[in-house]
Amino acid sequence: MSEAKLKSYLMQMLSSHFQIRPEVEGTFIPYGTKVILNYLMYPKPHLIERGFDPVWFGVEVKWPGGRGGGNPKGLRVAYQAITYHWSEFDGEMPAFVVIYPGPDEF
């Protein structure tokens, strides 16, 4: 599964509900190294009215491949999401970072 296809699908599904900033450069605070987060998202007013917190959060798109536990690629992307949570993007840290592995039908 290509990351480009997953990103396209995600944008199609969420763009009406979130402000989306793609490929945002930031800095991993502990080491000062450059990172690039696939997306920063912020809920649009209709979601905030329904209870979403008005905060920016990160989304990292990765197809982990395979099924079941113990996938090394899955562990790497989990570490990547943790790293991005401890990074600054435009001077702010995301409230949280989620991993989007794609829908089941892929």
C-alpha positions, 0 to 999 in steps of 0.5 A: 500500500502506498503512503501517497494513496493513503494520504489521498484517501485521508484528505478526501475523508477528513478535509470537510471536518478539519483544517489540514496542514500537510507536510509540516516541518518542525523540531524534535525538542530534546535533540533539536533535529528536524522532523516532518509530520504528515499532517497537523489538523484542527477541528472545524467549528461544527466539530468544536460545537459538538465537543471536539477540543480546539487544539492542533494534533498530528497525524502520521500516515503509515501502512504497517504492512502484514497482520498480527503483532510484532511488526517492526515497521509498526514499532517504528511508526509508534516511536515516530508518533511519540517523537512528533508529540515531543516536537515543535511545529511553528512554536507549538507542540501538538496536543497528541499524534495519531497513526493512520494505517489506512482503512480495512478495505485496503 
